[in-house]
Amino acid sequence: MLRPAGRILLTAHEGQGEVAVAEFLGEATPFVATLFELTELGDAVRAAGFDVVRAERRDPYPSEGQTVRLYVEGRRSGDVTRR
């Protein structure tokens, strides 16, 4: 449950499909990640009843895995106040 003017913040790696690895952060741990397109995240935010306030891409930093990062901020539809 969100208060009036509640926000949702999503982040994901850009791409299509899934990435699976047997080792993660130096440990033998199976890991599966789903990749998304920015439009997919924005559509999901709207489908959940939020307005998209911001949707951005960011290139990876040299120390990160080499995938583009996605960021989406949503606000509950109909809420006009901002805090």
Secondary structure as UniProt FT lines:
FT   TURN            4..5
FT   STRAND          7..14
FT   STRAND          18..21
FT   TURN            25..26
FT   STRAND          31..34
FT   HELIX           38..47
FT   TURN            48..49
FT   STRAND          50..58
FT   TURN            62..63
FT   STRAND          69..76
FT   TURN            77..78
//
